[in-house]
Amino acid sequence: MIRPPNAAPAEAAATVKITDRYLLWMLGQFLRPYWRQLIIVFTLLLIVTGLSLLPPYLIQLAVDDPITRGDLSGLIPLGVIYFSSILLVFALRFAYLYLLQTVGQSALLNLRQRLFEHILRQDMRYFNTTPVGQIVARLSNDVEALTELVSTSFIMVVSSLVLLVSIVITMFVINWQLALIALAVLPVMTAATAFFRNQIRRTSSFLHRLVADTLAFLNEQFNGMLVVQLFGRQQLSFQEFESLNSTRRDTHMRLRDQYTVYASILQLMTAIGLGMVLYGGGSGVLAGWATLGTLIAFIQYQQRSFDPILNLAEQFAQIQTALAAGERIARMLRVEPTLTEPEQPTPITAVRGDVRFEGVHFHYEEGAPVLRGIDLHIPSGQFVAIVGATGAGKTSLAGLLARFYDVVKGRILIDGVDVRQIAFGDLRRMVAVVPQSPYCFNGTVADNLRLFNPKITDAQMRAAAEVACAAPFIERLAGGYDHVLLPGGGNLSQGQRQLLALARALLHSPEGILVLDEATSNIDSETEELIQQGLRQMLRERTSLVIAHRLSTIREADRILVMKGGRIVEDGTHAELLARDGVYTALHQRQFAAADDAAAEDAAQVNA
């Protein structure tokens, strides 16, 4: 695995300076497996460069010898060599470009894979703080920019530089006086390149940030379209997008202007340089220190020397864009997850489900504690419900057990083993979490139950659906288990998605600890009863934590934990807590009083 040096958490990685040298090192790591092919490419490139220098020299020989003497037969061998070199250049150039494209695409395939795997290794803190649009932009736009760099711009730059240096050397070998005249404009071209390099780089980087911001905005708007339409935010959303879109256009125009001015300066210098060669070379021919053939050859070499310079100019904006994209990819690759696999994980052979929280403190942000000194023992097989007001720390407690985050202080043990010493794969099998809003992937019902794992058999899948009481609604769907779901499960109800999630949890963690995060908070009573039936079967003889919104769903719990301000303030059965006349009693009275008022209002409307 390629691991960049100085890897750091997201906050630190965002401020680390990424140099061009580091970017070349990063690309080199992905190109290293193909070093043999690259040697062949550069060998062919050198041969092509050498052959490209031959035609002007052949013209010089033809003008100064057979043409001057009127010997047309002497032109035949020179003509054969001339056209043979052109055909050979064409064939060899095709060969090295084809090979380089293959190498470049293979290296970038590895980069995409490495980047995707790197993102998958990140913990929930990263996904909570990084917009999805930015992640997508790195995997799409930024990698595509690097694709252009490796497969096209890189070889054009190298070939242009090699050709330019070779032409300069050849010109000095043929006639050093004309060479000095021809190269007089190079300092101006070099100064222009140095000046526009930084400007184009900054503008390209800003443009790509705008692209990522646009993708993030679109993702947010489309995912929240229900809220946008419910509250009539279409006009505001339109104005926000118009602002982003206009800024993106203006930045494109600024980048175009910078490149146009840069290219125009180079073209002007090209014309001036050619004029200087014509004047100086003509003077040399008249003075006798240059021949007519030498002048014609120099004109061709001069034109050929400007071709690589102009090619460099054309690729300049693309290179700066690619380097800016590479900088963002490098920053992402430097970000290391705050949660790491244990170096020597404790082997797990069986799951009893005994859970202990010992002095657990936790916060998402420094200075804003969420959990304050939690001490809790949940014996194996116990059904524990957690209740409390919003922000009490219920979901955080469950998330720490599944190790979506690490404790700030204290420790959490499962069967006597600290969760930080358990491999992630084992921990995910030991702790199954059913979130309040379970997600469905594009695919069939069976795909979403199996999570695309072909090792899970139909019999196992159907058995889990039966236990979770999901089988009845699945079998009523068109196609049953082969019914195709819309993105996010849009063609299922909230309750159906919840039943599907219960079956999925049972299928992938048949004996582990079950954590339900307010699984029945947004569903109707009929579906709630189905879920309760499924839960009663799933919770038999297995440890379970149920974060409850409706207190009616947890009366059968072995224990009920009441949380307030990040602490467990009450612990007992439903009857015991009601008898204490404490926080749980107040919650119970408030919830059932509201339910009684709603029922009375409904009855009054019916009687009316």
C-alpha positions, 0 to 999 in steps of 0.5 A, a space after each residue: 500500500 502506498 502511504 504518503 509521508 507526513 500523513 495527518 488528521 484532516 485538520 492538519 492535512 488541510 494546512 500542510 503545503 504540497 509542493 510540486 516535488 511531492 506531487 511528482 513523487 506521488 505520481 512516481 509511486 503509481 508509475 513505478 510498477 511500469 518502469 520497464 514500459 517507461 524506459 521503452 517509451 523514453 528510448 523511442 522518444 529519443 529516437 524520434 527526436 533524433 530523426 526529427 532533426 534529420 530533415 533540415 540537415 538533409 535540406 542543407 546538404 541538398 542545397 549546398 551540394 547537388 542543387 548548387 552543382 545542378 546534380 539532380 541524381 544526387 538528390 535521390 538518396 537524400 530524398 529516400 532518407 528524407 521520406 524514410 525518416 518521416 515514415 519512421 518518425 510516424 511509426 515510432 511516435 504512434 508506438 510510444 504514445 500508444 504505450 504511454 496511454 496504456 501505462 498512464 491509464 493503468 497507473 490512474 486506475 490504481 490511483 482511483 482504486 487507492 483513493 476510493 479505498 482510502 476514503 472507505 477507511 475514513 471514520 464517521 468524523 471525516 464524513 460528518 465534516 467533508 461534503 459528499 460533493 468534494 469527495 466525488 469531485 476528487 474521484 472524478 474531476 481531479 483524477 480526470 485532470 491527472 489523466 490528461 497530465 499523465 497520458 497527454 501533457 506529460 509526454 508532450 512536455 518531455 518530448 518538447 523539452 528534449 526536442 528543444 534542447 536537441 535543436 539548440 545543440 544542433 544549431 550551435 554545432 552547425 553555426 554558433 553565430 546564427 544560433 545566438 541570433 535565433 535564441 535571442 528571444 528565449 529570455 523573454 519567453 522564459 520570463 513570460 513563462 515564469 510570470 504566468 505559471 503562478 497566475 494560471 496555477 492559482 486560478 486553476 486551483 480556485 476553479 477546481 474548488 468552485 467545481 467541488 463546491 458546486 457538486 456539494 451544493 447540488 448534492 445537498 439541494 437534490 438530497 434535500 429537495 423535499 425540504 426545498 419544495 415544502 418551504 418554497 426555497 426554489 427561488 433562493 436555491 436558484 439564486 445561490 446556484 446562479 451565484 456559484 455558476 456565475 463565479 465559475 464562468 468568470 473564473 473560466 474567463 479569467 483563466 482563458 485571458 491569462 492563457 491567451 495573453 501568455 500564448 500571444 506573447 510566445 507567438 509574437 516572440 516567435 515571429 520576431 525571432 524568425 525575422 532576426 534569423 532571416 536578417 542575420 542569416 541573410 547578412 551571413 550568406 552575403 558576408 560568407 560566414 554562412 551558406 544558403 543551405 545553412 540559412 534554410 536549415 536554420 529557418 527550419 530549425 528555428 520554426 521547429 524550436 518554436 513548435 515545442 515552445 508553443 506546445 509547452 504553452 498550450 499544455 501549460 494551463 492543463 499542467 497547472 490545472 492537473 497540478 492543482 488537482 493533484 494537490 487536492 488529491 495529495 491532501 486527501 491521501 494525507 488524511 489518516 482516519 482517527 480510528 485505526 485498526 489495532 496492531 495486534 487485534 485480539 482474536 474473537 472466536 465467539 460472542 457472548 455479548 457482555 458489555 461494560 462502559 468504564 468511566 467513559 467520556 466523549 465529545 465531538 468538539 473540544 469543550 463541548 462534552 457529550 458523555 460524562 463519566 458513563 459506568 455501565 454493565 450490560 450482562 449477556 443476553 439483556 434487553 436494555 432500552 435507552 431514553 432521554 431528551 434530544 442531545 442527552 447522549 443516547 446515540 453517542 453511547 450506541 455509536 461508541 459501542 460500535 466504535 464509530 468514534 473513540 472514547 476521549 477517556 475511559 474504555 468500552 469492553 465487549 466480553 472483557 476485550 476493549 473495543 479498540 483491540 478488536 479488528 474492525 471486521 470482527 467488531 462489525 460482526 459483533 455489533 449490528 446497528 440499525 439506524 433510524 433512517 436505514 439506507 437502501 442501495 440501487 439494486 434488488 431487495 435481495 441485493 440490499 439484504 445480502 449487501 451484494 455478498 454472493 456467499 449468503 445463500 437464498 435460504 439464509 436470506 429468506 430465513 432472516 427476513 422471516 425472523 424479522 417479519 419482513 418476508 410478508 411485505 417482500 413477497 407482496 412486491 412485484 418480483 418479491 426478493 428480485 424487486 428493484 429498489 429506487 435510489 435510497 429505497 424511494 419505492 418503500 415506506 419508512 416502515 418497510 425500509 426499517 424491516 429490511 434493515 432489521 433483516 439485514 442486521 440479523 443476516 450479517 450479525 446472527 449472534 452479535 449485539 443488536 443496537 437499534 437507534 429509534 427504529 420505530 419513531 417515524 412509522 405507523 402503529 401497524 408497522 410498529 407492531 410488525 417491527 415489535 414482532 420481529 424484534 421479539 424474535 431477534 432479541 431472544 438470548 442476545 444482548 440488545 440496546 434500543 434507543 427509544 422515542 416511544 416509551 410504549 415500545 420498551 415496557 418489556 425491556 429488562 432495563 431502561 436507562 434514562 439519560 440526561 446531560 450526558 449521564 445515566 440518571 436512572 436505571 431500572 425496569 419500567 415499573 421500578 422507574 415509574 415508582 420512583 416518580 423521577 425523570 422517566 415518570 415525567 417523560 412517561 406522563 408527558 408522552 402519554 398525556 399528549 397521546 390521550 389529548 390527541 385521541 380525545 381530539 380525534 374522538 370529538 371530531 368523529 362525534 361532531 
